[in-house]
Amino acid sequence: MRIDVVSIFPDLIADAVRYGIVHRAVENDLVNIAVHNLRDYCHDRHCQVDDTPYGGGPGMVMKPEPFFEAVRSLRADSTDPGHVILLSPQGQVLNQQRARELTQHGRLILLCARYEGIDERVREALADQELSIGDYVLSGAEFAALVVMDAVIRLLAGALGNEDSTAQESHTEGLLEYPQYTRPAVYEGMAVPDLLVRGHHEEIRRWRRQQALKRTLQRRPDLLSSAELTDEDWEILGEL
Ligand SMILES: C[S@@+](CC[C@H](N)C(=O)[O-])C[C@H]1O[C@@H](n2cnc3c(N)ncnc32)[C@H](O)[C@@H]1O
């Protein structure tokens, strides 16, 4: 996969992708990340990327021309036009399913705005998708872009050491993950559940499923309506 990010703060993105699983995915050629300075696509003397809003009002609005020019220029260097994502608090909210869908694209182009937002024509004519990372407003899209990138990249085949990690974690099957423990077996009087220490596989599998269902029921009951539940799950939920 190739990911292009367009921003007025390219270093913010370039620095952040130098860590952890994203970095390893870059090193292993699973993803190629290119960060582009929006100011490279403006032509006036001051490289102005924002202007006052038509109709008045507070703040500045990002101009359309640099974004259009950036995307045209990026498209010129590849046969894959890419899936253009505009980060916006008004977009579809990112979730695990949407992150998984994004892994199907060979190329993502992420557009980062700041100030009061972006000229509507970018949204209408350039963006294939508008994505939000949650119902709150950030001062700029760079952290949102990094969240999208991290969520997508870790789902690429080979990005994690163990593919089972994504198969069992929260939100994969619409449930929250069961509680996890590691050594020591007892810490300051708090013991790891006996059953996990005993190591009987079938008991552990059922306990984990039960805990995942219980946790989801207690914390995020809204998830259960779209989770893939088996007959055994319904039985466990009945007991809960
Ligand atoms: C201060 S915000 C502008 C908010 C805009 N005035 C509005 O009410 O929708 C500046 C930029 O940060 C990004 N941004 C802010 N919150 C976001 C969120 N929850 N998810 C994704 N991007 C966000 C968007 O690119 C947005 O245009």
The ligand as a Gaussian input file, in Angstrom:
#p B3LYP/6-31G(d) Opt

LIG

0 1
 C      -10.791000      23.303000      13.837000
 S      -11.183000      22.015000      12.724000
 C      -12.475000      22.746000      11.776000
 C      -13.833000      22.353000      12.232000
 C      -14.952000      22.950000      11.352000
 N      -15.055000      24.375000      11.572000
 C      -16.282000      22.288000      11.683000
 O      -17.017000      22.798000      12.524000
 O      -16.569000      21.205000      11.123000
 C       -9.813000      21.998000      11.634000
 C       -9.585000      20.708000      10.876000
 O       -9.171000      19.680000      11.768000
 C       -9.585000      18.419000      11.269000
 N      -10.399000      17.761000      12.290000
 C      -10.914000      18.317000      13.395000
 N      -11.606000      17.429000      14.139000
 C      -11.526000      16.253000      13.472000
 C      -12.039000      14.953000      13.730000
 N      -12.781000      14.680000      14.784000
 N      -11.741000      13.974000      12.844000
 C      -10.992000      14.232000      11.747000
 N      -10.482000      15.456000      11.455000
 C      -10.744000      16.461000      12.301000
 C      -10.370000      18.680000       9.992000
 O       -9.511000      18.543000       8.892000
 C      -10.798000      20.111000      10.192000
 O      -11.093000      20.752000       8.977000

